[in-house]
Structures are given as structure tokens and as C-alpha cells.
């Protein structure tokens, strides 16, 4: 007999990435999570929080 189970999982994901703007960084993260969702069939809901903003520009 096969059973169906429903689970909610709270997970933490940390990324260190380079992007030209914060909007670009958000777009890259969304693309990554959408690819994972498409590949796995899992509905991923997320909220993006930037912990530390660093700028490598030498001015």
C-alpha cells in the first residue's frame, strides 16, 4: 500500500556570488532556484535576504 506524505521543510542556503547590481544578484538566485525546482519537481518558496554587501570597485 502506497501512502502520500506532505512535508514542509525550512532550509537555509548561503551563496557567495558576484553581480553587477543587487537586481542582477536577485535574478541569478531566482534562476538557480527555478532550475532546482524544475529539475526536482519541488515547489520552492523563498525569501532573499542580503547579509553583507561588499563592493570590489576601486574608486
C-alpha angles and dihedrals in degrees: 000000000000120000128200117224130194119206135177115203124191109205137176123222124185122194132185107201143155122232137157094236139008088252090056090050091051090049092051091050092048091050091050094050092045090053090051090048093049092046096047102032089232120138104232120197116186147172119208118220120180109216102183128012116203127178121208093191113124107213 
